[in-house]
Amino acid sequence: MGKKTKISDKLIKYLEKVGVGHNILEHRTVYTAIDAAATMKKKLNEIAKSLLIKADKDYYLVLVPADNNIDFEKLKKVIGKKHQKDIKTIMIPGEKMVNNALKIKMNTLTAFGKMHKLAMIIDKRFEKLKKAVFASGSNNHSIEMAIKDFIKIEEPVIGGFGVKKKIKKQAVTKPKSRKTKTAKKQVKSRKSVNPARRSFNERKSIAKRMVKK
């Protein structure tokens, strides 16, 4: 089991300050969106995946449903449209860059951009949902909130940049028993014997058995 982490007092105070309804969900330690969905019995698209993105020299907090990946070319256009300029480079920064830019550790990043003083961009698919589950910066806690309330407090740019994930299902194959394989070999062996190739003694022995019958 992973080490339990507490939800930060800073986030609790931020949520109290904005004054919108929310639920703090406590759960077992999770590190991926798939584990979070399974643990909380939620659909993958109800889990908001939070990513810090660097576009040229600026940082953005980007949210996409957990059953989607980010199309970075589309995201560049969404950011470029907001600032009315072409974005040349876009990337997911490493841990050191996150530490320097936000003065926090990578695994403590929440889904609340204003708390981190970051511009927020979310995928338009969230607008189809009534509520979603957002990262709290803790591996044992998540924040459930109505989408309309999240948009109200965070005032994000909304655009289409998510691409549906292809989740592969592993095929289950049943092992064949040795008995079946052996039986097949025996049948094949009997079928492969050409009567014309039998020895004189073998044909004579077969003839005697037939007379006795």
MDTraj code that builds the backbone (N, CA, C; nanometers):
import mdtraj as md
import numpy as np

residues = "MET GLY LYS LYS THR LYS ILE SER ASP LYS LEU ILE LYS TYR LEU GLU LYS VAL GLY VAL GLY HIS ASN ILE LEU GLU HIS ARG THR VAL TYR THR ALA ILE ASP ALA ALA ALA THR MET LYS LYS LYS LEU ASN GLU ILE ALA LYS SER LEU LEU ILE LYS ALA ASP LYS ASP TYR TYR LEU VAL LEU VAL PRO ALA ASP ASN ASN ILE ASP PHE GLU LYS LEU LYS LYS VAL ILE GLY LYS LYS HIS GLN LYS ASP ILE LYS THR ILE MET ILE PRO GLY GLU LYS MET VAL ASN ASN ALA LEU LYS ILE LYS MET ASN THR LEU THR ALA PHE GLY LYS MET HIS LYS LEU ALA MET ILE ILE ASP LYS ARG PHE GLU LYS LEU LYS LYS ALA VAL PHE ALA SER GLY SER ASN ASN HIS SER ILE GLU MET ALA ILE LYS ASP PHE ILE LYS ILE GLU GLU PRO VAL ILE GLY GLY PHE GLY VAL LYS LYS LYS ILE LYS LYS GLN ALA VAL THR LYS PRO LYS SER ARG LYS THR LYS THR ALA LYS LYS GLN VAL LYS SER ARG LYS SER VAL ASN PRO ALA ARG ARG SER PHE ASN GLU ARG LYS SER ILE ALA LYS ARG MET VAL LYS LYS".split()
xyz = np.array([
    [0.0841, -0.1203, 0.0000],
    [0.0000, 0.0000, 0.0000],
    [0.0872, 0.1248, 0.0000],
    [0.0380, 0.2301, -0.0738],
    [0.1124, 0.3535, -0.0796],
    [0.0929, 0.4372, 0.0459],
    [0.1810, 0.5315, 0.0636],
    [0.1741, 0.6183, 0.1806],
    [0.0584, 0.7162, 0.1668],
    [-0.0204, 0.7297, 0.2738],
    [-0.1340, 0.8203, 0.2707],
    [-0.0868, 0.9652, 0.2782],
    [-0.1554, 1.0527, 0.2037],
    [-0.1221, 1.1944, 0.2042],
    [-0.2459, 1.2759, 0.2413],
    [-0.2233, 1.3855, 0.3115],
    [-0.3340, 1.4702, 0.3561],
    [-0.3697, 1.5721, 0.2498],
    [-0.4952, 1.6130, 0.2497],
    [-0.5364, 1.7238, 0.1635],
    [-0.4830, 1.8526, 0.2273],
    [-0.4342, 1.9452, 0.1458],
    [-0.3687, 2.0635, 0.2015],
    [-0.4691, 2.1619, 0.2617],
    [-0.4253, 2.2282, 0.3667],
    [-0.5078, 2.3307, 0.4304],
    [-0.5340, 2.4461, 0.3336],
    [-0.4374, 2.4697, 0.2459],
    [-0.4503, 2.5788, 0.1478],
    [-0.5699, 2.5542, 0.0557],
    [-0.5868, 2.4284, 0.0110],
    [-0.6987, 2.3955, -0.0772],
    [-0.8317, 2.4039, -0.0018],
    [-0.8335, 2.3552, 0.1214],
    [-0.9565, 2.3611, 0.2024],
    [-1.0003, 2.5060, 0.2208],
    [-0.9065, 2.5950, 0.2512],
    [-0.9375, 2.7368, 0.2691],
    [-0.9837, 2.8005, 0.1387],
    [-0.9211, 2.7572, 0.0267],
    [-0.9597, 2.8106, -0.1043],
    [-1.1035, 2.7731, -0.1375],
    [-1.1404, 2.6474, -0.1129],
    [-1.2759, 2.6007, -0.1424],
    [-1.3790, 2.6690, -0.0519],
    [-1.3408, 2.6936, 0.0723],
    [-1.4307, 2.7645, 0.1646],
    [-1.4493, 2.9093, 0.1196],
    [-1.3442, 2.9678, 0.0691],
    [-1.3480, 3.1077, 0.0250],
    [-1.4370, 3.1264, -0.0974],
    [-1.4252, 3.0343, -0.1959],
    [-1.5051, 3.0497, -0.3193],
    [-1.6519, 3.0192, -0.2934],
    [-1.6803, 2.9424, -0.1898],
    [-1.8167, 2.9222, -0.1445],
    [-1.9096, 2.8470, -0.2382],
    [-1.8604, 2.7429, -0.3063],
    [-1.9476, 2.6600, -0.3895],
    [-1.9561, 2.5201, -0.3291],
    [-2.0662, 2.4517, -0.3565],
    [-2.0842, 2.3177, -0.3023],
    [-1.9831, 2.2192, -0.3578],
    [-1.9323, 2.1346, -0.2704],
    [-1.8347, 2.0340, -0.3133],
    [-1.8289, 1.9219, -0.2100],
    [-1.7785, 1.8086, -0.2525],
    [-1.7574, 1.6954, -0.1620],
    [-1.6103, 1.6576, -0.1621],
    [-1.5541, 1.6384, -0.0449],
    [-1.4172, 1.5871, -0.0349],
    [-1.4275, 1.4355, -0.0207],
    [-1.3796, 1.3651, -0.1222],
    [-1.3879, 1.2195, -0.1244],
    [-1.2578, 1.1589, -0.0746],
    [-1.2655, 1.0825, 0.0327],
    [-1.1470, 1.0138, 0.0847],
    [-1.1476, 0.8706, 0.0327],
    [-1.0324, 0.8236, -0.0139],
    [-1.0259, 0.6903, -0.0750],
    [-0.8875, 0.6300, -0.0552],
    [-0.8717, 0.5066, -0.0996],
    [-0.7409, 0.4411, -0.0871],
    [-0.6389, 0.5120, -0.1770],
    [-0.5135, 0.4873, -0.1533],
    [-0.4076, 0.5521, -0.2299],
    [-0.4146, 0.5136, -0.3776],
    [-0.4208, 0.6151, -0.4650],
    [-0.4238, 0.5907, -0.6094],
    [-0.3212, 0.6815, -0.6773],
    [-0.2700, 0.6331, -0.7897],
    [-0.1705, 0.7102, -0.8642],
    [-0.2124, 0.7359, -1.0088],
    [-0.3157, 0.6679, -1.0565],
    [-0.3612, 0.6859, -1.1940],
    [-0.5110, 0.7143, -1.1964],
    [-0.5560, 0.7722, -1.3089],
    [-0.6979, 0.8026, -1.3256],
    [-0.7821, 0.6758, -1.3301],
    [-0.7259, 0.5695, -1.3884],
    [-0.7985, 0.4424, -1.3976],
    [-0.8226, 0.3863, -1.2578],
    [-0.7202, 0.3928, -1.1717],
    [-0.7349, 0.3465, -1.0332],
    [-0.8353, 0.4331, -0.9570],
    [-0.8302, 0.5646, -0.9820],
    [-0.9213, 0.6563, -0.9141],
    [-1.0659, 0.6258, -0.9516],
    [-1.0909, 0.6024, -1.0815],
    [-1.2260, 0.5722, -1.1283],
    [-1.2771, 0.4421, -1.0682],
    [-1.1893, 0.3404, -1.0641],
    [-1.2285, 0.2101, -1.0095],
    [-1.2558, 0.2194, -0.8593],
    [-1.1704, 0.2929, -0.7886],
    [-1.1844, 0.3064, -0.6433],
    [-1.3129, 0.3791, -0.6038],
    [-1.3423, 0.4863, -0.6777],
    [-1.4603, 0.5670, -0.6435],
    [-1.5856, 0.5257, -0.7201],
    [-1.5706, 0.4194, -0.8020],
    [-1.6824, 0.3683, -0.8832],
    [-1.7411, 0.4769, -0.9718],
    [-1.6504, 0.5471, -1.0407],
    [-1.6884, 0.6531, -1.1332],
    [-1.6497, 0.6129, -1.2752],
    [-1.7144, 0.6738, -1.3725],
    [-1.6755, 0.6530, -1.5116],
    [-1.5471, 0.7310, -1.5372],
    [-1.4651, 0.6821, -1.6309],
    [-1.3376, 0.7485, -1.6597],
    [-1.3559, 0.8935, -1.7032],
    [-1.4630, 0.9208, -1.7806],
    [-1.4809, 1.0575, -1.8285],
    [-1.5256, 1.1539, -1.7182],
    [-1.5580, 1.0996, -1.6002],
    [-1.5959, 1.1842, -1.4866],
    [-1.4745, 1.2232, -1.4017],
    [-1.3590, 1.1662, -1.4340],
    [-1.2344, 1.1977, -1.3629],
    [-1.1578, 1.3019, -1.4444],
    [-1.1306, 1.4163, -1.3836],
    [-1.0565, 1.5224, -1.4529],
    [-0.9067, 1.5017, -1.4346],
    [-0.8382, 1.4827, -1.5450],
    [-0.6922, 1.4658, -1.5408],
    [-0.6268, 1.6036, -1.5518],
    [-0.5443, 1.6389, -1.4538],
    [-0.4811, 1.7715, -1.4495],
    [-0.3369, 1.7632, -1.4981],
    [-0.3016, 1.8495, -1.5919],
    [-0.1659, 1.8520, -1.6453],
    [-0.1140, 1.9953, -1.6520],
    [0.0093, 2.0127, -1.6100],
    [0.0737, 2.1429, -1.6250],
    [0.1394, 2.1457, -1.7624],
    [0.1075, 2.2479, -1.8402],
    [0.1584, 2.2603, -1.9763],
    [0.2357, 2.3905, -1.9906],
    [0.3480, 2.3847, -2.0609],
    [0.4228, 2.5061, -2.0919],
    [0.4102, 2.5344, -2.2417],
    [0.3511, 2.6479, -2.2736],
    [0.3363, 2.6890, -2.4135],
    [0.4217, 2.8133, -2.4341],
    [0.5272, 2.7999, -2.5149],
    [0.6298, 2.9029, -2.5273],
    [0.6862, 2.9335, -2.3881],
    [0.6658, 3.0517, -2.3341],
    [0.7225, 3.0844, -2.2028],
    [0.6198, 3.0812, -2.0892],
    [0.4946, 3.0526, -2.1228],
    [0.3880, 3.0600, -2.0232],
    [0.3406, 2.9210, -1.9793],
    [0.2938, 2.9144, -1.8538],
    [0.2425, 2.7889, -1.7980],
    [0.0897, 2.7926, -1.7899],
    [0.0289, 2.6770, -1.8132],
    [-0.1171, 2.6635, -1.8073],
    [-0.1528, 2.5342, -1.7352],
    [-0.2630, 2.5392, -1.6631],
    [-0.3169, 2.4180, -1.6033],
    [-0.4262, 2.3678, -1.6973],
    [-0.4069, 2.2479, -1.7505],
    [-0.4968, 2.1935, -1.8523],
    [-0.5699, 2.0716, -1.7965],
    [-0.7020, 2.0699, -1.8149],
    [-0.7834, 1.9583, -1.7676],
    [-0.8488, 1.8874, -1.8857],
    [-0.8396, 1.7561, -1.8843],
    [-0.9000, 1.6740, -1.9891],
    [-0.9614, 1.5515, -1.9218],
    [-1.0748, 1.4997, -1.9730],
    [-1.1317, 1.3780, -1.9138],
    [-1.0308, 1.2639, -1.9174],
    [-1.0332, 1.1792, -1.8164],
    [-0.9323, 1.0733, -1.8032],
    [-0.9374, 0.9697, -1.9140],
    [-1.0477, 0.9626, -1.9889],
    [-1.0534, 0.8684, -2.1006],
    [-1.0073, 0.9335, -2.2307],
    [-0.9423, 1.0502, -2.2192],
    [-0.8900, 1.1220, -2.3356],
    [-0.7412, 1.1511, -2.3191],
    [-0.6736, 1.1637, -2.4305],
    [-0.5380, 1.2168, -2.4347],
    [-0.5445, 1.3575, -2.4933],
    [-0.4377, 1.4336, -2.4779],
    [-0.4340, 1.5696, -2.5324],
    [-0.3765, 1.5685, -2.6731],
    [-0.4474, 1.6328, -2.7652],
    [-0.3947, 1.6588, -2.8991],
    [-0.3228, 1.7932, -2.8895],
    [-0.1901, 1.7904, -2.8873],
    [-0.1132, 1.9117, -2.8603],
    [-0.1247, 2.0156, -2.9724],
    [-0.1461, 1.9721, -3.0942],
    [-0.1644, 2.0675, -3.2046],
    [-0.2941, 2.1448, -3.1864],
    [-0.3981, 2.0752, -3.1435],
    [-0.5267, 2.1421, -3.1179],
    [-0.5167, 2.2346, -2.9971],
    [-0.4423, 2.1894, -2.8959],
    [-0.4253, 2.2718, -2.7764],
    [-0.3487, 2.4001, -2.8095],
    [-0.2507, 2.3902, -2.8963],
    [-0.1758, 2.5086, -2.9403],
    [-0.2690, 2.6119, -3.0036],
    [-0.3645, 2.5633, -3.0809],
    [-0.4592, 2.6541, -3.1480],
    [-0.5529, 2.7199, -3.0470],
    [-0.5953, 2.6410, -2.9446],
    [-0.6833, 2.6968, -2.8409],
    [-0.6118, 2.8078, -2.7649],
    [-0.4863, 2.7842, -2.7271],
    [-0.4086, 2.8847, -2.6532],
    [-0.3769, 3.0038, -2.7429],
    [-0.3415, 2.9741, -2.8676],
    [-0.3083, 3.0808, -2.9630],
    [-0.4266, 3.1722, -2.9918],
    [-0.5452, 3.1137, -2.9995],
    [-0.6666, 3.1924, -3.0243],
    [-0.6946, 3.2878, -2.9081],
    [-0.6708, 3.2391, -2.7860],
    [-0.6943, 3.3223, -2.6669],
    [-0.6016, 3.4440, -2.6676],
    [-0.4743, 3.4219, -2.7042],
    [-0.3752, 3.5303, -2.6998],
    [-0.3541, 3.5970, -2.8353],
    [-0.4278, 3.5484, -2.9362],
    [-0.4180, 3.6028, -3.0725],
    [-0.2743, 3.6025, -3.1251],
    [-0.2127, 3.4855, -3.1067],
    [-0.0772, 3.4685, -3.1593],
    [-0.0511, 3.3200, -3.1822],
    [0.0470, 3.2892, -3.2630],
    [0.0829, 3.1497, -3.2891],
    [0.1735, 3.0974, -3.1781],
    [0.1410, 2.9797, -3.1282],
    [0.2243, 2.9144, -3.0275],
    [0.3265, 2.8267, -3.0996],
    [0.4526, 2.8495, -3.0715],
    [0.5581, 2.7759, -3.1417],
    [0.5917, 2.6428, -3.0750],
    [0.6071, 2.6442, -2.9432],
    [0.6427, 2.5209, -2.8718],
    [0.5438, 2.4938, -2.7582],
    [0.5151, 2.3663, -2.7379],
    [0.4261, 2.3256, -2.6291],
    [0.4787, 2.1948, -2.5709],
    [0.4779, 2.1826, -2.4393],
    [0.5380, 2.0655, -2.3770],
    [0.4829, 2.0446, -2.2365],
    [0.5062, 1.9233, -2.1835],
    [0.4790, 1.8942, -2.0430],
    [0.6116, 1.9101, -1.9692],
    [0.6234, 2.0072, -1.8813],
    [0.7519, 2.0312, -1.8141],
    [0.7867, 1.9215, -1.7141],
    [0.9159, 1.9069, -1.6907],
    [0.9638, 1.8087, -1.5944],
    [0.9461, 1.8573, -1.4519],
    [0.9779, 1.7710, -1.3580],
    [0.9564, 1.8016, -1.2159],
    [1.0356, 1.9237, -1.1699],
    [1.1571, 1.9373, -1.2184],
    [1.2403, 2.0504, -1.1779],
    [1.1795, 2.1824, -1.2234],
    [1.1256, 2.1826, -1.3452],
    [1.0626, 2.3037, -1.3983],
    [0.9373, 2.3396, -1.3189],
    [0.8637, 2.2361, -1.2773],
    [0.7425, 2.2583, -1.1968],
    [0.7802, 2.3195, -1.0623],
    [0.8846, 2.2641, -1.0023],
    [0.9320, 2.3158, -0.8729],
    [0.9727, 2.4627, -0.8826],
    [1.0424, 2.4965, -0.9911],
    [1.0897, 2.6336, -1.0095],
    [0.9758, 2.7307, -1.0412],
    [0.8797, 2.6832, -1.1224],
    [0.7711, 2.7706, -1.1674],
    [0.6647, 2.7921, -1.0611],
    [0.6271, 2.6851, -0.9911],
    [0.5160, 2.6934, -0.8962],
    [0.5580, 2.6828, -0.7500],
    [0.6831, 2.6456, -0.7272],
    [0.7328, 2.6261, -0.5900],
    [0.6577, 2.5147, -0.5171],
    [0.6176, 2.4138, -0.5942],
    [0.5492, 2.2980, -0.5361],
    [0.6059, 2.1704, -0.5985],
    [0.5774, 2.0572, -0.5353],
    [0.6160, 1.9291, -0.5924],
    [0.5123, 1.8865, -0.6956],
    [0.5567, 1.8093, -0.7935],
    [0.4705, 1.7670, -0.9034],
    [0.3432, 1.6982, -0.8547],
    [0.3574, 1.6093, -0.7540],
    [0.2422, 1.5303, -0.7098],
    [0.1450, 1.6064, -0.6195],
    [0.1729, 1.7347, -0.5931],
    [0.0807, 1.8148, -0.5115],
    [-0.0001, 1.9128, -0.5970],
    [0.0103, 1.9019, -0.7280],
    [-0.0646, 1.9882, -0.8185],
    [-0.2136, 1.9537, -0.8105],
    [-0.2985, 2.0549, -0.7921],
    [-0.4429, 2.0332, -0.7868],
    [-0.5058, 2.0719, -0.9214],
    [-0.6374, 2.0618, -0.9282],
    [-0.7086, 2.0986, -1.0504],
    [-0.7576, 2.2432, -1.0465],
    [-0.7130, 2.3201, -0.9443],
    [-0.7647, 2.4551, -0.9244],
    [-0.6581, 2.5592, -0.9607],
    [-0.6689, 2.6091, -1.0834],
    [-0.5669, 2.6981, -1.1380],
    [-0.5503, 2.8280, -1.0615],
    [-0.6602, 2.8861, -1.0168],
    [-0.6505, 3.0151, -0.9474],
    [-0.5717, 3.0037, -0.8172],
    [-0.5827, 2.8881, -0.7532],
    [-0.5078, 2.8673, -0.6295],
    [-0.3574, 2.8664, -0.6576],
    [-0.3194, 2.8146, -0.7758],
    [-0.1782, 2.8095, -0.8148],
    [-0.1367, 2.9327, -0.8960],
    [-0.2326, 3.0249, -0.9167],
    [-0.2102, 3.1456, -0.9983],
    [-0.1707, 3.1077, -1.1411],
    [-0.2474, 3.0114, -1.1957],
    [-0.2247, 2.9637, -1.3319],
    [-0.3495, 2.9852, -1.4174],
    [-0.3297, 3.0179, -1.5447],
    [-0.4408, 3.0245, -1.6386],
    [-0.4921, 2.8823, -1.6609],
    [-0.6226, 2.8690, -1.6714],
    [-0.6849, 2.7369, -1.6796],
    [-0.7468, 2.7143, -1.8173],
    [-0.7251, 2.5940, -1.8720],
    [-0.7872, 2.5537, -1.9984],
    [-0.8485, 2.4163, -1.9780],
    [-0.9766, 2.4014, -2.0117],
    [-1.0404, 2.2705, -1.9967],
    [-1.1022, 2.2262, -2.1288],
    [-1.1109, 2.0950, -2.1447],
    [-1.1688, 2.0400, -2.2671],
    [-1.3206, 2.0578, -2.2655],
    [-1.3773, 2.0837, -2.3814],
    [-1.5212, 2.1119, -2.3924],
    [-1.6095, 1.9931, -2.3556],
    [-1.5526, 1.8724, -2.3495],
    [-1.6320, 1.7540, -2.3143],
    [-1.6880, 1.7628, -2.1720],
    [-1.6227, 1.8401, -2.0870],
    [-1.6714, 1.8553, -1.9501],
    [-1.8089, 1.9228, -1.9457],
    [-1.8384, 2.0040, -2.0458],
    [-1.9659, 2.0751, -2.0471],
    [-2.0855, 1.9815, -2.0587],
    [-2.0602, 1.8586, -2.1042],
    [-2.1675, 1.7601, -2.1193],
    [-2.2002, 1.6891, -1.9877],
    [-2.1140, 1.7084, -1.8871],
    [-2.1321, 1.6415, -1.7581],
    [-2.1964, 1.7339, -1.6556],
    [-2.2662, 1.6756, -1.5600],
    [-2.3231, 1.7540, -1.4502],
    [-2.2178, 1.7800, -1.3429],
    [-2.1346, 1.6786, -1.3172],
    [-2.0299, 1.6947, -1.2158],
    [-1.9091, 1.6101, -1.2535],
    [-1.7985, 1.6389, -1.1891],
    [-1.6748, 1.5646, -1.2157],
    [-1.5928, 1.5576, -1.0879],
    [-1.4899, 1.4732, -1.0915],
    [-1.4002, 1.4557, -0.9771],
    [-1.2657, 1.5184, -1.0123],
    [-1.2172, 1.6074, -0.9252],
    [-1.0967, 1.6853, -0.9537],
    [-0.9834, 1.6523, -0.8559],
    [-0.8605, 1.6701, -0.9048],
    [-0.7420, 1.6411, -0.8234],
    [-0.7290, 1.7401, -0.7087],
    [-0.6906, 1.6856, -0.5917],
    [-0.6751, 1.7702, -0.4722],
    [-0.5290, 1.7890, -0.4324],
    [-0.4385, 1.7210, -0.5044],
    [-0.2980, 1.7249, -0.4644],
    [-0.2640, 1.6185, -0.3626],
    [-0.3597, 1.5313, -0.3333],
    [-0.3399, 1.4201, -0.2393],
    [-0.3747, 1.2899, -0.3093],
    [-0.2989, 1.1852, -0.2787],
    [-0.3273, 1.0543, -0.3390],
    [-0.4453, 0.9837, -0.2729],
    [-0.4964, 1.0411, -0.1660],
    [-0.6053, 0.9780, -0.0903],
    [-0.7326, 1.0618, -0.0841],
    [-0.7322, 1.1755, -0.1529],
    [-0.8499, 1.2626, -0.1521],
    [-0.8739, 1.3194, -0.2916],
    [-1.0008, 1.3370, -0.3254],
    [-1.0404, 1.4018, -0.4495],
    [-1.1556, 1.4956, -0.4191],
    [-1.1792, 1.5918, -0.5093],
    [-1.2865, 1.6885, -0.4911],
    [-1.3938, 1.6666, -0.5974],
    [-1.5144, 1.6401, -0.5528],
    [-1.6271, 1.6257, -0.6450],
    [-1.7067, 1.7558, -0.6448],
    [-1.7356, 1.8042, -0.7663],
    [-1.8008, 1.9346, -0.7774],
    [-1.8818, 1.9412, -0.9063],
    [-1.9881, 2.0197, -0.9045],
    [-2.0673, 2.0415, -1.0258],
    [-1.9829, 2.1167, -1.1281],
    [-1.9918, 2.0779, -1.2541],
    [-1.9128, 2.1417, -1.3598],
    [-1.9434, 2.2913, -1.3689],
    [-2.0703, 2.3268, -1.3594],
    [-2.1081, 2.4691, -1.3708],
    [-2.0439, 2.5519, -1.2590],
    [-2.0306, 2.4920, -1.1395],
    [-1.9678, 2.5631, -1.0275],
    [-1.8168, 2.5752, -1.0483],
    [-1.7560, 2.4678, -1.1023],
    [-1.6121, 2.4712, -1.1295],
    [-1.5804, 2.5805, -1.2318],
    [-1.6611, 2.5861, -1.3384],
    [-1.6398, 2.6871, -1.4426],
    [-1.6617, 2.8276, -1.3860],
    [-1.7561, 2.8397, -1.2958],
    [-1.7868, 2.9701, -1.2343],
    [-1.6695, 3.0239, -1.1538],
    [-1.6058, 2.9379, -1.0737],
    [-1.4978, 2.9859, -0.9862],
    [-1.3629, 2.9942, -1.0567],
    [-1.3403, 2.9062, -1.1562],
    [-1.2089, 2.9028, -1.2206],
    [-1.2018, 2.9871, -1.3484],
    [-1.3175, 3.0125, -1.4098],
    [-1.3252, 3.0931, -1.5328],
    [-1.2239, 3.0452, -1.6385],
    [-1.2285, 2.9171, -1.6747],
    [-1.1302, 2.8632, -1.7685],
    [-1.1618, 2.8968, -1.9142],
    [-1.0612, 2.8851, -1.9969],
    [-1.0826, 2.8853, -2.1416],
    [-1.1295, 2.7443, -2.1767],
    [-1.2355, 2.7347, -2.2573],
    [-1.2902, 2.6042, -2.2934],
    [-1.2658, 2.5792, -2.4417],
    [-1.2082, 2.4642, -2.4735],
    [-1.1788, 2.4320, -2.6140],
    [-1.1775, 2.2828, -2.6383],
    [-1.1738, 2.2465, -2.7643],
    [-1.1712, 2.1042, -2.8009],
    [-1.0310, 2.0586, -2.8364],
    [-0.9711, 1.9808, -2.7478],
    [-0.8354, 1.9323, -2.7736],
    [-0.8140, 1.7900, -2.7226],
    [-0.9187, 1.7272, -2.6725],
    [-0.9073, 1.5898, -2.6234],
    [-0.9274, 1.4880, -2.7351],
    [-0.8564, 1.3786, -2.7248],
    [-0.8684, 1.2680, -2.8209],
    [-0.8964, 1.1407, -2.7433],
    [-1.0006, 1.0705, -2.7809],
    [-1.0428, 0.9493, -2.7099],
    [-0.9306, 0.8468, -2.7064],
    [-0.9061, 0.7915, -2.5871],
    [-0.8044, 0.6873, -2.5724],
    [-0.8535, 0.5564, -2.6312],
    [-0.7606, 0.4776, -2.6817],
    [-0.7923, 0.3416, -2.7244],
    [-0.7455, 0.2462, -2.6152],
    [-0.8401, 0.1947, -2.5390],
    [-0.8068, 0.1042, -2.4292],
    [-0.8152, -0.0387, -2.4789],
    [-0.7003, -0.1062, -2.4825],
    [-0.6930, -0.2426, -2.5349],
    [-0.7440, -0.3427, -2.4319],
    [-0.8235, -0.4355, -2.4799],
    [-0.8724, -0.5432, -2.3943],
    [-0.7943, -0.6703, -2.4245],
    [-0.7396, -0.7307, -2.3230],
    [-0.6608, -0.8519, -2.3417],
    [-0.7522, -0.9711, -2.3619],
    [-0.7264, -1.0442, -2.4695],
    [-0.8071, -1.1621, -2.4999],
    [-0.7684, -1.2775, -2.4083],
    [-0.8678, -1.3473, -2.3583],
    [-0.8432, -1.4596, -2.2679],
    [-0.8491, -1.5887, -2.3494],
    [-0.7414, -1.6627, -2.3508],
    [-0.7357, -1.7891, -2.4261],
    [-0.7316, -1.9056, -2.3296],
    [-0.8091, -2.0072, -2.3617],
    [-0.8139, -2.1258, -2.2767],
    [-0.7056, -2.2248, -2.3203],
    [-0.6219, -2.2678, -2.2282],
    [-0.5154, -2.3628, -2.2640],
    [-0.5740, -2.4990, -2.3012],
    [-0.5134, -2.5619, -2.3999],
    [-0.5586, -2.6947, -2.4420],
    [-0.4923, -2.8015, -2.3560],
    [-0.5698, -2.9030, -2.3210],
    [-0.5157, -3.0096, -2.2365],
    [-0.4256, -3.1010, -2.3176],
    [-0.3337, -3.1676, -2.2490],
    [-0.2438, -3.2611, -2.3157],
    [-0.3198, -3.3781, -2.3743],
    [-0.4265, -3.4167, -2.3057],
    [-0.5068, -3.5308, -2.3478],
    [-0.5658, -3.5053, -2.4852],
    [-0.6157, -3.3855, -2.5070],
    [-0.6751, -3.3493, -2.6356],
    [-0.5711, -3.3527, -2.7459],
    [-0.4525, -3.2958, -2.7173],
    [-0.3459, -3.2946, -2.8169],
    [-0.3024, -3.4366, -2.8513],
    [-0.2894, -3.5208, -2.7487],
    [-0.2465, -3.6596, -2.7696],
    [-0.3479, -3.7349, -2.8521],
    [-0.4769, -3.7124, -2.8200],
    [-0.5832, -3.7805, -2.8946],
    [-0.5799, -3.7408, -3.0402],
    [-0.5559, -3.6112, -3.0676],
    [-0.5490, -3.5640, -3.2054],
    [-0.4328, -3.6277, -3.2799],
    [-0.3195, -3.6405, -3.2099],
    [-0.2028, -3.7041, -3.2713],
    [-0.2309, -3.8489, -3.3062],
    [-0.3037, -3.9185, -3.2149],
    [-0.3347, -4.0589, -3.2391],
    [-0.4264, -4.0753, -3.3587],
    [-0.5282, -3.9883, -3.3694],
    [-0.6196, -3.9932, -3.4835],
    [-0.5445, -3.9668, -3.6118],
    [-0.4578, -3.8631, -3.6067],
    [-0.3795, -3.8294, -3.7239],
    [-0.2890, -3.9444, -3.7643],
    [-0.2320, -4.0129, -3.6637],
    [-0.1424, -4.1250, -3.6891],
    [-0.2162, -4.2394, -3.7562],
    [-0.3397, -4.2676, -3.7091],
    [-0.4177, -4.3769, -3.7676],
    [-0.4593, -4.3448, -3.9097],
    [-0.4946, -4.2187, -3.9329],
    [-0.5374, -4.1788, -4.0667],
    [-0.4230, -4.1801, -4.1668],
    [-0.3018, -4.1578, -4.1166],
    [-0.1884, -4.1449, -4.2071],
    [-0.1319, -4.2794, -4.2538],
    [-0.1797, -4.3929, -4.1950],
    [-0.1271, -4.5243, -4.2335],
    [-0.1919, -4.5685, -4.3647],
    [-0.1113, -4.5923, -4.4640],
    [-0.1591, -4.6405, -4.5942],
    [-0.1587, -4.7936, -4.5924],
    [-0.2790, -4.8590, -4.6094],
    [-0.2852, -5.0057, -4.6058],
    [-0.1887, -5.0726, -4.7019],
    [-0.1630, -5.0079, -4.8136],
    [-0.0751, -5.0671, -4.9152],
    [0.0685, -5.0764, -4.8672],
    [0.1036, -4.9932, -4.7653],
    [0.2404, -4.9898, -4.7146],
    [0.2617, -5.0851, -4.5981],
    [0.1548, -5.1522, -4.5496],
    [0.1706, -5.2454, -4.4388],
    [0.2536, -5.3657, -4.4847],
    [0.3253, -5.4223, -4.3911],
    [0.4066, -5.5404, -4.4218],
    [0.3165, -5.6616, -4.4436],
    [0.3747, -5.7656, -4.5039],
    [0.3001, -5.8898, -4.5300],
    [0.2467, -5.9499, -4.4006],
    [0.3271, -5.9526, -4.2957],
    [0.2863, -6.0080, -4.1658],
    [0.1707, -5.9293, -4.1055],
    [0.1731, -5.7922, -4.1183],
    [0.0656, -5.7098, -4.0656],
    [-0.0652, -5.7399, -4.1369],
    [-0.0609, -5.7551, -4.2714],
    [-0.1828, -5.7828, -4.3482],
    [-0.2365, -5.9216, -4.3140],
    [-0.1430, -6.0155, -4.2926],
    [-0.1816, -6.1526, -4.2574],
    [-0.2501, -6.1551, -4.1212],
    [-0.1968, -6.0767, -4.0232],
    [-0.2523, -6.0707, -3.8884],
    [-0.3927, -6.0104, -3.8904],
    [-0.4115, -5.9065, -3.9723],
    [-0.5423, -5.8411, -3.9834],
    [-0.6432, -5.9372, -4.0438],
    [-0.6015, -6.0136, -4.1431],
    [-0.6891, -6.1091, -4.2095],
    [-0.7367, -6.2163, -4.1114],
    [-0.6485, -6.2655, -4.0244],
    [-0.6830, -6.3673, -3.9249],
    [-0.7876, -6.3150, -3.8272],
    [-0.7698, -6.1854, -3.7822],
    [-0.8665, -6.1267, -3.6877],
    [-1.0030, -6.1146, -3.7505],
    [-1.0085, -6.0828, -3.8788],
    [-1.1355, -6.0686, -3.9475],
    [-1.2065, -6.2026, -3.9625],
    [-1.1305, -6.3114, -3.9852],
    [-1.1873, -6.4474, -3.9969],
    [-1.2467, -6.4907, -3.8648],
    [-1.1795, -6.4602, -3.7523],
    [-1.2262, -6.4974, -3.6195],
    [-1.3576, -6.4288, -3.5883],
    [-1.3724, -6.3029, -3.6335],
    [-1.4963, -6.2302, -3.6075],
    [-1.6116, -6.2920, -3.6844],
])
top = md.Topology()
chain = top.add_chain()
for i, resn in enumerate(residues, 1):
    res = top.add_residue(resn, chain, resSeq=i)
    for name in ("N", "CA", "C"):
        top.add_atom(name, md.element.get_by_symbol(name[0]), res)
traj = md.Trajectory(xyz[None], top)
